[in-house]
Amino acid sequence: MVQEIVSGTAWRWPDSAFWRDIELQTPPCFHPWPNRADSLLWLSSLNGEFSVASAYSSLKPSRRKVPWSDIIWGPSHIPRFSFIVWLTLKERLTTKMYLRSRGLGIDNRCVLCSDGEEDDEHLFFKCPFSQRIWIILLDRCGVARNLVVWKDVVGWMSRRV
């Protein structure tokens, strides 16, 4: 315990390389209190007490919530659709252009129109087949907007959710 390495109001570190490193890292203004009982304090929780949840939280990498997460993830969303949108937003959807960028020697023409190169933007917005779907869908939703780029669509939807 702490009392074993304190002598009065000064530190008394054991003689080893480990403790010398600790001594070097101890701020000079940090003085022990000889008349107080030792106590344990878990710095990764608000109340100073250890819990498995606080340990997990301290080990888990913290990530900022992206603005589009509410658009694709939720209890009423169809998981496979959410996953496809997530892959697209992360630019990891397995389009023909993505496969070519990975070294596969395949024809990169769009499977829907056989005209443009099949990448995310073409597949969802620039392909004549997809454009017809967007026109019908937006008309039925009463949205008068030309959506032609993934990032624009996501930004527009994020502001409305």
N, C-alpha and C positions, 0 to 999 in steps of 0.2 A: 504494500500500500504506500501511499504518499508519505506517511510518517516515517517510513524506513529510509527515505532519501532526503529527509529534512533534519537539520540540526539548528534549533532555535529559529532564526528567520533567514537562514541560508540553506542552499542546496548542498547535499552531500552525495554526489553521484558515485556509484560503484566504479571500480577501475576496470573498464573494458572499452573497446572501440565503439560498441553500440551506444553505451551511455555517454561517451565523449561527444558523439554526434548529437545526441539528445541535448546535451548541455550547450552545444554551439547553437542549436536551433531555439533554445529557450530565450525569449526576450529578456533583456536585463531588468526591465521594470516589473517583471512577473515574480513576485515574492511569495513564498509559502506562508500560510497562516498557521502557526504552531498550536493554537488553542482551539482549533475547529476540527470536527470529525471529518474523516474522508467521506467523499460521496462520489458516486458515478454519475456522469452526465453524458447522454447520447445526443450529440450535436445535430443529428439528422432528423430530429423530431421537434415539434414546437414545444412540447412539455418536458423535454430532456430525458424521457424514458424510452428504452429500447422496445421496439416491436418488429415483428417480421415484416409488416407492411412498410415501415419506415426504412428498414434495411434494404428491402427490394427497391423502394423508390430512390434511395441514394445510389444504388448500383445501376439502375436502369438509365440509359442515356435519355436526357431530356430533349424533347423535340418540340419545336413550335408547331402549333396546329395550323395547317394550311387553310387559306380562305375557302377552298372548294370542298373541304371534307364533308360539310353538311349537305352538299348537293348530291354526293354519291353514296355516302354511308348513312344508314338509318334503318329502323325496324320495318318500315314499309317498303324499302327498296329490295329489288330482286338481286340477290348476291352475285349471280354470274354477270348481270349487266353492270353492277357496280365495279366488279373486277375488271371488266373490259374497259370501262371509262378510266379507272385508276391506271391501268397499263398504258392507255393512250396519253393521259396527262403526264405520266412519268417517261414518255417517249420509249416505251418498251413493248408496244403492241407488235406482234409478229406479222408485219406486212412484208410484201415481197422486197421492198427497198431495205427494210431492216435486215432481212435475211441476206441480201446482197452485200450489205455493209459488214456482215459477219463472214463474208468470204464464199457464200454459196453462189455458184454460177447458174442462176435461174432467170427465166424471163420475168422482167419486172412490170409487165403491162397489167393494168387493172383487170380483175376478173369480172367486173360488172359491165364495163364499157369497152374493154380491149383497146383503149386509146391512151390514157395517161399513165404515168408511173404510179404504182400503188404504194403510196405512203399515207400517213395519217390524214393529212390535209386533203389529199385527193379522195381517199376512200370515204371520208365523212362529209366533205363540202364541195369539192371541185368536180367530182364525177357527175355527169348529167343525171344518172340514176339517183344518186344521193340528193342532188339539188331538187329534183321533183318531190322527193319525200319531204325535204325541209319546207318547201313551198306549201304543200298540203298541211303539214303538221302546224306550222306557224299560223297559217290562215285559220285553222280550226281552233287554235288557242287565242286568236285575236291579237296576234303580235305582228306589228308592221315593222319588221327589222330585217336587214340583210345580214345574215350570219355566215361568214365565210372563213374564219380562222378559229381554231380550237381555243387559243388563249383569250380571244375576244368573247367567245361564247361563255367560257368559264367565268371571266371577269364580270360579264353582264349578269349571269345567273347568280354569282356570289353576292352581288349587291342587292339582289331581290329575295334572297332566302332569309 
